Amino acid sequence: MPIYAFTGSLTRAMPQYGAANGQGISRLSFDDETGRLGAVDLVGGVDDTAWLVTDVARGRLYSTSEITGTRESAIAAYAVEPGGLRLINRQPTRGNEACHASLSSDGKFLLVANYNGANPEGWPDAALSVFPIASDGSLGAAVASVRHTGSGPNAARQTTAHAHCVVPAPSGDIVYVADLGIDRLVAYRLGADGSLTHERARDFALPAGLGPRHLVFSSDGRAIFMVSELIPTVLSLAVDPATGALTQRDSFAIPSLDGGIVQPSGILLSADGRHLFVGLRVCNDILALRIDNTTGKLSQTDRRPSGGTTPRDLAFSPSGRHLVVANQDSDRLTVFAVDHATGTLSDPLQHFDVGTPMSVKLAAF
């Protein structure tokens, strides 16, 4: 099966970002032997795609549409076909600035996190919404949503709650939301009907002002690794298999190498569970960390330039042999080879021009 790299782009200027040079959702070919990207096709007229989700089992691609100044973001379903991406349908997300989405562990629902950064009174403000997925891959209307309330000590970024990602546990029915505004990982039980029940005993309160952004689970569900945006840190957390309670195992403070700003973005866990790869904006680096399987302790194995400016998202190829970085403000994707034995990256193998890439995902369809 061919491997595709999909990128979502910024198409309208937003005050919190630089230039918006995107045109929509691009589909690129990817050669996992050489690490080379090639243009295939483009879906234009798709506004500000902040996040993409691939559903290989159904041959579908899901995208968020994050549009500043509108009341409500949207989620869209596309069929991945030889002739291009075919829009199936769209649904409103019950919140604005939708910034992250994921499939439930059983593949029956799409979970969407709304950042709600610009949320005047009366606008929809769901932090998390749940969408049923039909057999043809289409999205039903949201069957459940929840609000978050609260604030944090960072007056510029934490005046209210800001859900930044939602990730399901590898098995079972628990999902976690990282909320940047309230310094908390918030746990919900996802019902068979898509309902949400707050599991307060599984919540995890983070140090004030940390600003959690993204998280990943280990394959066995017994560990969570989280990166924070406001105070650049990677946390290693253990998940109690009996109760689901979280405990901190280690904290890696990401240093500034030149006294400048370090602002983390995405985080990936290698398939063998041995290394983490983290995008660092402003300083424009990729950080690699080794995980001690016994203690959860984190230690640096590599840190190198991302190949451009503002590495907003990063993704492995299906084999894990390559890492593709979306350098948002350089209008390019950069490809690296990954050495999983040492937890290091090669020099860039390729730079591929794409207007303002916000999200990148690779999958074999």
N, C-alpha and C positions, 0 to 999 in steps of 0.2 A: 504494500500500500504506500502511496506517496506521503511524504511528510510535509506538512504545511506550517509556516509561521504566520500567525495572524497578529496584526497590530491595530489598536484603536488609537485615535489621534484627537488632538485639540483643534477644533475648527473655528471657534469663536473666541475672541480676546476675553480674558478674565483678569480681574485686578490682582489676583494672587499668583498668576503665572506670567511667563514671558510671552513671546510672540506665539500666535496661533497660526501655524502653517499647514495644518493637517487638512485632508480632503475627505476622510471617512475611514472605513475599515479596509486595510490592505491584506491581501492573501499573497504570501510569498512561498516559493518552493524552498526546500531545505535538503541539502545533501549531507547526511550524517557521516559519510566517509571523509569528506573534505571540509565540512563546516561552511559550505558556500550557500548563500541566499540568492534567489532569483525572483524577479517580479512575475506574478501570475495575473491577478486582477484586482480591481478596486470597487468597493461599494461606496459611491458618493452620497452626499445628502444626509449623512448620519452625524448628528451633532455631538461633539465632545464626548467621545467614548473613553471613559476613565478606566473601565475594567472589562476584561473578557473572560469567559468560561467556556472550555471545550467539553462536549459531551460525545465522546467517540462512539459509545454504544448505540446512540441514536443518529449519529452523523449530524450533530447540531452544534451551533455556536451561539452563545448568549452574550449580549453586550448591555452595559449600562449606558445611559445618556445623561450626562451631568451638565446642566445648562444653568449658569448663574443668572439670576433675575427672573426665573420662572417659578411658578408655584410648586411644581412637582416634577421630579425626574421620571425617567421611563426605563424599562427593561425590554429588550427585544430578542426574539428567537429567529435564527437563520438556519436554513438547510444548507449543508456543505455539499455542493453538487459539482460535477466536472465542469459545467459551464459557468459556474460562479456561485456566489452566496445568494440564496433566495429568501427574502423576508417572509416569515410565516405570520407573526403577529407581534404586537407590542402591548404592554400593560403599564399603567402608572404605578409608582413605587410607594405611594403614601408618605413620601418625604422628599426633600430636595437635596441636591448634590450627592446622588448615589455614587459611592466611591469603591464598593467592593461587593463581590457576589461569590457564591460557591454552591455546589450541588450537595444535597443531604447525603449521608453515607449510603442510603439505599437508592439514591438516584431519582426519587419520586418528587422532590421539591427543589426549587431554586430559592436560596436564601440571599437576601439583599440588605446591605448596610447603607443607611443614609447618613451622611455627615451632618447635614442640616446646619451648614455654616452661615447661611443667610436665611433666617427664618422669622420674618415678621409675624406679628400676632395674626392668627387665623389661617396660616399656611399649614399644610400637612406636615407632621413632624415625627413620623415613625422612625425609630432608630433601626429597627429590624422588621422586615416584612417577609412573608412566606408565600411562594407561588407554586401551585401544583403544576406538574408537567404531564401533559397528555401523551398517549402512545405515539402520536405523530410528532412529538417534540414541541408542540405549541404550549404556551403559558396560559393558565387560567388566571382569573382575577385573584388578588391576594386573599388568602383565607385567614390570615392572622397577621397582626402587627403589634409591636410594643413600643412605648416611649421610654426614654431615659431622661432623668432630671438630675440636676446638681451642677457643680462647677469645681474648678481647681484653682491653685494659687497663681498660675501664670495669667496675668491680666490681659495679655494680648491674644492668648489662644484658648483659654479655659473658662470663659465667662458662662458657658453652658455645656451640656453634654454633646459629644461628637463621636458617634459610632464610626470606627474606621475600618473594621474588618469583621467578618463572621466566618467561623471555621467549625465544621462538625468533627466530633471525635471519630476516629477510624471505624469504630463499630459501636452499636448502641444508638441511643436517641438523644444524646446531649450535644448542644452546640454552644460555642463561646463567642462572645462579642468583645473585642478590644475597644474600649471607649477612651479616646484621647482626652476628652474634656473633664472626665471625672476620675481619672487614674484608676481604672478598674477593669478587670476581666469579669464579664457578667455571663452567668451560665443559665441556659434554658433547656427544658426538656421538650423535645419536638414530638408531638403526638402523631399517631398514624393518620389522623385527619388533617395534619398541618398545624394543629393548635400549639401554643407556646405557654409553658409554665415556668415561672422563675424558680430556679433551684438555688436559693440564697446560700445554702451551706457549701455550695461549690464555687461561689464567687471568690475572687482574689483581689484584695486591696493592695495597690502598688504605692510606692513612695510618692508623696505629694509632689506634683509638678513633673513627673516622669514623662507623661504623655504617651501611653502605649499606642502603637500603630498597627503592626501586623504580627501574626503568630502562626506557628506550624506545629503539628503533632508528630511525634514519632510514630512509626508504622504500627507498633503494638499498643498505642494509646496511653502509655505509661509516662510519657514526658511531653512537655510543651516548651517550645523555645519562642521567646517574644522579643521583638525589637521596639524600642521606644524612640519617639521623634524629638521631644522637647529637651530631654536630657539624654544624650546618645548612649544607650545601654542595651546589651543583650542579656536577657535573663534565661536561666535554665531552671525549669520547674518540674517537680515530680508529681504525678497523678496517683493518688491512692487507689488501687484497683478495687477495693471494697466500698469505699465511701465517695470516691471522686474528688476528695479534698486535695487542694494544691499546696505544696510547700516549696519554698525556694531552695535550690541546690547551689546555684552559683550566680554571680552577677559580673559581667564583663563591661567595664566602662570604656567606651570607645574614645581614644585620645585624639586631640587635634595635633597634627604634625607640624603646623606652622602658626598656631595661635588663632587660626580662623575658625569659622563655623563648621560643625559636623552635623548634618541633618539626615538621619537614616530614612530609608524608604522601604524596599522589599526585603524579605528574608526567605531563603530556600534551605531545605534539608536534603542532603544527598540520599540516594536510595538505600545505601548501606548504613545510614544513620550515623556516620562517623564525622561528618563535617557540615558546617553551616556557611552559607554565602550571603552577604548583606550588602545592599546598595547604600552608598553614602553620598548624599547630595551636597552641593555647595563646595565641598572639598573634592568631589568627583572621583571617588575611589570605590573599589570592590574589596570588601574585607572577608577573609576566610578564617573560620575558627574550627579547631578540633574539639570533639566532645569526648570526655572520658566516660566510657559506657558504665563504669561502676559508680563513680561519684557525680557525674554530670558536670564536672568542672570544664570550663572553656579556656582554650589557649589559642593564640593567634598562629596561623600557619602561613598566611599571605595577606598582603595589602598592596594593591596596584591601581593605577589609573583606570577608569572605566571605559576609556576610549572616546570620551566626549564630555558633554556638560549636562549635569542634572540626570544621573542614572535613576529614573523613577521606578522602573520595573525590571525584573530579570527572570529568565526561565531556562530550564534545562531542555535539551533535546530529549526525545523519548528514550534513547539509550543512556542518557546521562553523560555522554562523551563530550558534549559541548554546552556552553553557557551563552545565551544571547541576552544582551543588555539594551534596554530602550533608553538611549540618551536624549531625553526630552528636548533640551534647548540647543542641541547640536543637529537636530533633524536627522538622526541616524540610529541604526542598530549596529552594535559591535559584537562580533563573535569571538569567543575564546575556547580553546581546548581545555578540558578539566583533567587534572591528574588526581584521581580519587585516592591513590595510595598516600600521597603527600599532602593533599588538600591545597593544591596550588593551581594557578591558571597560567596558560601560555601567554605570550605576547598576542595582541589582536591578530586574528586570521583574516578578518574582513570588516570593513565599514560599509554599510548599505544605507543609502539615502531614503528616509521616510519622513514626511512632514510631521513634526511635533508628536512623536510616539509617546503615548501615556501608558499603554499596556501591551505586553507581548506574551503570546502563548504558542507552544509548539505541540503538534499531535499528528499521528498517522491516521489518515482517513481513507 
